[in-house]
Amino acid sequence: MAENNPPVSTRRGDDGTTTLLGSGRLRKDDPRIAVLGEVDEASSFLGLARTEAGEGELGSVILDTQRLLYRIMGDVAMPKEPNAVGEEDLRRVEELLEEWRSRTELPREFVVPGESRLGALLDVARSVVRRAERALVAAGYVEAHPQAVRTVNRLSDLLYILARAADGRSTPSRG
């Protein structure tokens, strides 16, 4: 079985570089590598949230969001290829925003995360998505991948709403 598994450690990164598709070897502190790390971390936290959400509607939205984040990573990793994230992705996230906003009671005051485990996991993912957005901007992707940047901006809003939906009505930590 081990013979059929691809290698996990190539040791080529021991010199502080990594391979980025279409860009060759880059230093691990390159802004593009930072963006990929931030988006990957957001997807990982969403994976934790998805295990808590289960297989229902919310779990499906989370999985779709993870898949969208991987397409954003593809745009960053392969700058010479056509953008995978487009206007239809932005439209879909905005539709989800409106749909979940219409059926979720949103607080008018500050919310301290932690009313529910799922809500807290979604809040962590939201804050990492916001960091990923800042990394996208810092790496100069506003011009090269405008739909990806706009979509990530909306994703943080969507994750806020999903976290409040997961928390339900009982939110004594507000204010």
VEXSE-581079 format. One record per residue: x, y, z of N, C-alpha, C in turn; residue number from 1; residue in three letters. Coordinates in steps of 0.2 Angstrom, whole numbers. Layout:
// VEXSE-581079
X, Y, Z, X, Y, Z, X, Y, Z, NUM, Ala $
...
***
This chain:
// VEXSE-581079
4, -6, 0, 0, 0, 0, 4, 6, 0, 1, Met $
10, 6, 4, 14, 12, 4, 17, 14, -2, 2, Ala $
18, 9, -6, 21, 10, -13, 17, 14, -17, 3, Glu $
10, 14, -17, 6, 17, -21, 4, 24, -18, 4, Asn $
6, 26, -12, 4, 32, -9, 10, 37, -12, 5, Asn $
7, 43, -14, 12, 48, -16, 16, 50, -10, 6, Pro $
22, 53, -11, 27, 55, -6, 24, 62, -2, 7, Pro $
24, 62, 4, 22, 68, 8, 27, 73, 9, 8, Val $
33, 70, 11, 39, 74, 12, 44, 73, 6, 9, Ser $
45, 78, 3, 50, 78, -3, 57, 81, -1, 10, Thr $
57, 85, 5, 63, 88, 8, 65, 94, 3, 11, Arg $
62, 95, -2, 64, 101, -6, 63, 108, -3, 12, Arg $
58, 108, 2, 56, 114, 5, 61, 116, 11, 13, Gly $
66, 111, 12, 70, 112, 18, 75, 119, 17, 14, Asp $
75, 121, 11, 79, 127, 10, 74, 134, 10, 15, Asp $
68, 133, 13, 64, 139, 14, 60, 141, 7, 16, Gly $
60, 136, 2, 56, 138, -4, 51, 132, -5, 17, Thr $
46, 134, -9, 41, 129, -11, 39, 130, -18, 18, Thr $
36, 125, -21, 34, 125, -28, 27, 128, -28, 19, Thr $
26, 133, -33, 19, 135, -34, 18, 134, -41, 20, Leu $
12, 131, -43, 11, 129, -50, 11, 135, -54, 21, Leu $
14, 135, -60, 15, 140, -64, 20, 146, -62, 22, Gly $
23, 145, -56, 27, 151, -54, 34, 148, -52, 23, Ser $
35, 142, -52, 41, 139, -50, 42, 139, -43, 24, Gly $
49, 139, -41, 50, 139, -34, 50, 146, -31, 25, Arg $
46, 147, -25, 45, 153, -22, 48, 153, -14, 26, Leu $
50, 158, -12, 51, 158, -4, 45, 157, -1, 27, Arg $
45, 154, 5, 39, 152, 9, 36, 158, 12, 28, Lys $
40, 164, 12, 37, 170, 15, 34, 175, 9, 29, Asp $
34, 172, 3, 31, 176, -2, 24, 177, -1, 30, Asp $
21, 183, -3, 14, 185, -1, 9, 180, -4, 31, Pro $
11, 177, -10, 6, 172, -13, 5, 166, -8, 32, Arg $
11, 164, -6, 11, 158, -1, 7, 160, 5, 33, Ile $
8, 166, 8, 4, 168, 14, -3, 168, 12, 34, Ala $
-5, 170, 6, -13, 170, 5, -15, 162, 5, 35, Val $
-11, 158, 1, -13, 151, 1, -14, 148, 8, 36, Leu $
-9, 150, 12, -10, 147, 19, -16, 150, 23, 37, Gly $
-17, 156, 22, -23, 159, 25, -30, 156, 23, 38, Glu $
-30, 155, 16, -36, 152, 14, -37, 145, 16, 39, Val $
-31, 141, 16, -31, 134, 18, -33, 134, 25, 40, Asp $
-31, 138, 29, -33, 138, 37, -40, 140, 37, 41, Glu $
-43, 144, 33, -50, 145, 34, -54, 139, 32, 42, Ala $
-52, 136, 27, -55, 130, 25, -55, 124, 30, 43, Ser $
-49, 124, 33, -48, 119, 39, -53, 120, 44, 44, Ser $
-54, 127, 46, -59, 128, 52, -66, 127, 49, 45, Phe $
-67, 128, 43, -74, 126, 41, -75, 119, 41, 46, Leu $
-70, 115, 40, -70, 108, 40, -72, 106, 47, 47, Gly $
-69, 109, 52, -71, 108, 59, -79, 109, 60, 48, Leu $
-81, 115, 58, -88, 117, 58, -92, 112, 55, 49, Ala $
-90, 110, 49, -94, 105, 45, -96, 99, 49, 50, Arg $
-90, 96, 53, -91, 90, 57, -97, 91, 62, 51, Thr $
-97, 97, 65, -102, 99, 70, -109, 100, 67, 52, Glu $
-109, 103, 61, -115, 104, 58, -119, 98, 55, 53, Ala $
-115, 93, 53, -118, 87, 51, -120, 88, 43, 54, Gly $
-124, 83, 41, -126, 83, 34, -131, 87, 31, 55, Glu $
-134, 91, 36, -140, 95, 34, -138, 101, 29, 56, Gly $
-143, 105, 29, -142, 111, 24, -136, 115, 26, 57, Glu $
-135, 117, 33, -129, 121, 35, -123, 117, 33, 58, Leu $
-122, 111, 34, -116, 107, 32, -115, 107, 25, 59, Gly $
-120, 107, 21, -120, 108, 13, -117, 115, 11, 60, Ser $
-119, 120, 15, -117, 127, 13, -110, 127, 15, 61, Val $
-108, 125, 21, -101, 125, 23, -96, 121, 18, 62, Ile $
-98, 115, 16, -94, 111, 11, -94, 115, 4, 63, Leu $
-99, 118, 2, -99, 122, -4, -94, 128, -3, 64, Asp $
-94, 131, 3, -89, 137, 4, -82, 134, 4, 65, Thr $
-81, 128, 7, -74, 125, 6, -72, 124, -1, 66, Gln $
-76, 122, -5, -75, 121, -12, -73, 127, -16, 67, Arg $
-77, 133, -14, -76, 139, -17, -69, 142, -14, 68, Leu $
-67, 141, -8, -60, 143, -6, -55, 139, -10, 69, Leu $
-56, 133, -11, -51, 129, -15, -50, 132, -22, 70, Tyr $
-56, 134, -25, -55, 138, -32, -51, 144, -31, 71, Arg $
-53, 148, -26, -49, 154, -25, -41, 152, -24, 72, Ile $
-40, 147, -20, -33, 145, -20, -30, 143, -27, 73, Met $
-34, 140, -31, -32, 139, -38, -30, 145, -42, 74, Gly $
-34, 150, -41, -33, 157, -44, -26, 160, -42, 75, Asp $
-25, 159, -36, -19, 162, -33, -13, 158, -35, 76, Val $
-14, 151, -35, -8, 147, -37, -6, 147, -44, 77, Ala $
-11, 148, -48, -10, 148, -55, -12, 155, -59, 78, Met $
-7, 160, -58, -9, 166, -60, -10, 167, -67, 79, Pro $
-7, 163, -71, -7, 164, -79, -13, 160, -82, 80, Lys $
-17, 156, -78, -23, 153, -80, -29, 158, -79, 81, Glu $
-34, 156, -83, -40, 161, -82, -43, 160, -75, 82, Pro $
-46, 165, -72, -49, 165, -65, -54, 160, -65, 83, Asn $
-54, 156, -60, -59, 151, -58, -65, 154, -55, 84, Ala $
-64, 159, -51, -69, 162, -47, -71, 168, -51, 85, Val $
-78, 168, -52, -81, 174, -56, -87, 177, -53, 86, Gly $
-90, 181, -57, -96, 184, -55, -102, 180, -52, 87, Glu $
-102, 174, -55, -107, 169, -53, -106, 166, -46, 88, Glu $
-100, 166, -44, -98, 164, -37, -100, 170, -32, 89, Asp $
-99, 176, -34, -101, 181, -30, -108, 182, -29, 90, Leu $
-112, 181, -35, -119, 181, -35, -122, 175, -30, 91, Arg $
-119, 169, -30, -121, 164, -26, -120, 165, -19, 92, Arg $
-114, 168, -17, -113, 170, -10, -118, 175, -8, 93, Val $
-119, 180, -12, -124, 186, -10, -131, 183, -10, 94, Glu $
-133, 178, -14, -140, 175, -13, -140, 171, -6, 95, Glu $
-135, 167, -5, -135, 164, 2, -135, 169, 8, 96, Leu $
-131, 175, 7, -132, 180, 12, -139, 182, 13, 97, Leu $
-142, 184, 8, -149, 186, 9, -154, 181, 11, 98, Glu $
-153, 174, 9, -157, 169, 11, -157, 168, 19, 99, Glu $
-150, 167, 21, -149, 166, 28, -151, 172, 32, 100, Trp $
-150, 178, 30, -151, 184, 34, -159, 184, 35, 101, Arg $
-163, 182, 30, -170, 183, 30, -173, 178, 35, 102, Ser $
-169, 173, 37, -172, 168, 42, -168, 168, 48, 103, Arg $
-163, 172, 49, -159, 172, 55, -160, 179, 59, 104, Thr $
-161, 179, 66, -162, 185, 70, -155, 187, 71, 105, Glu $
-153, 193, 68, -147, 196, 69, -147, 201, 75, 106, Leu $
-142, 200, 79, -142, 205, 85, -140, 212, 82, 107, Pro $
-142, 217, 86, -140, 224, 85, -134, 226, 89, 108, Arg $
-132, 222, 93, -126, 223, 97, -120, 219, 96, 109, Glu $
-115, 220, 99, -109, 216, 98, -110, 209, 101, 110, Phe $
-107, 204, 97, -108, 197, 99, -102, 194, 101, 111, Val $
-101, 191, 107, -95, 188, 110, -96, 181, 107, 112, Val $
-92, 178, 103, -92, 171, 101, -92, 166, 106, 113, Pro $
-96, 161, 105, -96, 155, 110, -102, 153, 113, 114, Gly $
-108, 156, 110, -115, 153, 112, -116, 146, 111, 115, Glu $
-113, 144, 105, -113, 137, 103, -107, 135, 100, 116, Ser $
-105, 128, 101, -99, 126, 98, -99, 127, 90, 117, Arg $
-104, 126, 87, -104, 127, 79, -103, 134, 78, 118, Leu $
-107, 139, 82, -106, 146, 80, -99, 148, 82, 119, Gly $
-96, 146, 87, -89, 148, 88, -85, 146, 83, 120, Ala $
-85, 140, 80, -81, 137, 75, -82, 141, 69, 121, Leu $
-88, 143, 67, -90, 148, 61, -87, 155, 62, 122, Leu $
-87, 157, 69, -84, 164, 70, -76, 163, 69, 123, Asp $
-73, 158, 71, -66, 157, 70, -64, 157, 62, 124, Val $
-68, 153, 59, -68, 153, 51, -69, 160, 48, 125, Ala $
-73, 164, 51, -75, 170, 48, -69, 175, 49, 126, Arg $
-66, 175, 55, -60, 179, 57, -54, 177, 52, 127, Ser $
-53, 171, 51, -48, 168, 47, -49, 170, 39, 128, Val $
-55, 170, 37, -57, 173, 31, -56, 180, 30, 129, Val $
-57, 184, 35, -55, 191, 35, -48, 192, 34, 130, Arg $
-44, 188, 38, -37, 188, 37, -34, 186, 30, 131, Arg $
-38, 181, 27, -36, 179, 20, -38, 185, 16, 132, Ala $
-43, 189, 17, -45, 194, 13, -39, 200, 13, 133, Glu $
-37, 201, 19, -31, 206, 20, -25, 204, 16, 134, Arg $
-24, 197, 16, -18, 194, 13, -19, 195, 5, 135, Ala $
-25, 194, 3, -26, 194, -4, -25, 201, -6, 136, Leu $
-27, 206, -3, -26, 213, -4, -18, 215, -4, 137, Val $
-15, 213, 1, -8, 214, 2, -4, 211, -3, 138, Ala $
-6, 205, -6, -2, 202, -11, -4, 205, -18, 139, Ala $
-8, 210, -19, -10, 213, -25, -15, 210, -29, 140, Gly $
-20, 206, -26, -24, 202, -30, -31, 206, -31, 141, Tyr $
-31, 212, -29, -37, 216, -31, -38, 217, -38, 142, Val $
-33, 218, -42, -33, 219, -49, -33, 213, -53, 143, Glu $
-29, 208, -50, -28, 202, -54, -34, 197, -53, 144, Ala $
-37, 197, -47, -43, 192, -45, -48, 196, -42, 145, His $
-51, 201, -45, -56, 205, -41, -62, 202, -39, 146, Pro $
-64, 197, -43, -70, 193, -40, -69, 189, -34, 147, Gln $
-62, 186, -34, -60, 182, -28, -60, 186, -22, 148, Ala $
-57, 193, -22, -57, 197, -17, -64, 199, -14, 149, Val $
-68, 201, -19, -75, 203, -17, -79, 197, -14, 150, Arg $
-78, 191, -17, -81, 185, -14, -79, 183, -7, 151, Thr $
-73, 184, -6, -70, 183, 1, -73, 188, 6, 152, Val $
-74, 194, 3, -77, 199, 8, -84, 197, 9, 153, Asn $
-88, 195, 5, -94, 193, 6, -95, 186, 10, 154, Arg $
-90, 182, 10, -90, 176, 13, -89, 177, 21, 155, Leu $
-85, 182, 23, -85, 184, 30, -92, 186, 33, 156, Ser $
-95, 189, 29, -102, 191, 31, -107, 185, 31, 157, Asp $
-106, 181, 26, -110, 175, 26, -109, 171, 33, 158, Leu $
-102, 170, 34, -100, 166, 40, -103, 169, 46, 159, Leu $
-103, 176, 47, -106, 179, 53, -113, 177, 53, 160, Tyr $
-117, 177, 48, -124, 176, 48, -125, 168, 50, 161, Ile $
-121, 164, 47, -122, 157, 48, -120, 155, 56, 162, Leu $
-115, 159, 59, -114, 158, 66, -119, 160, 70, 163, Ala $
-123, 165, 68, -129, 168, 72, -134, 163, 71, 164, Arg $
-135, 160, 65, -140, 155, 64, -139, 149, 69, 165, Ala $
-132, 147, 69, -130, 141, 73, -132, 142, 81, 166, Ala $
-130, 149, 83, -131, 150, 90, -139, 150, 92, 167, Asp $
-143, 152, 87, -150, 152, 89, -152, 158, 93, 168, Gly $
-158, 158, 96, -160, 164, 99, -157, 165, 106, 169, Arg $
-154, 160, 109, -151, 161, 116, -144, 164, 115, 170, Ser $
-143, 170, 116, -137, 174, 116, -136, 178, 121, 171, Thr $
-135, 176, 127, -134, 180, 133, -127, 184, 133, 172, Pro $
-122, 182, 129, -116, 186, 128, -116, 192, 124, 173, Ser $
-122, 194, 121, -122, 200, 117, -121, 206, 122, 174, Arg $
-119, 211, 118, -118, 218, 122, -112, 219, 125, 175, Gly $
***
